[in-house]
Every structure is written in structure tokens, then in C-alpha cells.
Amino acid sequence: MAHWRALGVPGSLVAAVPNMRAHGQSGLTAGLFDLVVMSPTLGERTGWLELKVGKRDLSPAQRDIRSIMAALGVPHRVEWGRDNPIRALEEWGAVRRSRR
């Protein structure tokens, strides 16, 4: 989120999605990916980005959501670490490419 706030492309949006771990909120859906991404590059499509750390893998609910997205042609990525999610946001045109 901080990277998008600093280098976000005009007309783009990266937003966190509350999940079932958001205590005290009813009606949330298990397995939804962490970030929803809209950008001029994606056009009318919306991208979904799941952020993982360490060796954690997708939960069964996340695998189900990923299968639905794949079947419908919805852009989605699962990325580990700090730099890989940034690359996904760059590829989707939500942030300007940073110098490496």
C-alpha cells in the first residue's frame, strides 16, 4: 500500500480487502485475496493480489477463489516477499516502475 501511495499511477487504485480474520465483522468471505487492483492498464478488469510471507501457501478457501478467478479470466497473482508484489503492481500498471 505504501508503495502505491508513493508511486501510484493516476487513475489507479490499490485497496486492502478485509477478510475473515477482521474480527467482529459479519458477512466477510473467506479466501478473498488481500488487495484489489484497478489501473488504466487493466482497463475494465480488476486484478486481485494475494500477499504471502515465508513458506506459507494458499488456504483451501484461497485455492477455491483462485480457481474461480482463473475460470473467469480474472487477473490475479499470488506473490511472496516484498519485491514480487511490487513487480505485479508495476506489470498491471498501478505503480510507476521504480529504479532497481
Secondary structure, 3 states (H helix, E strand, C coil): CHHHHHHECCCCEEEECCCCCCCCCCCCCCCCCCEEEECCCCCCCCEEEEEECCCCCCCHHHHHHHHHHHHHCCCEEEEECCHHHHHHHHHCCCECCCCC
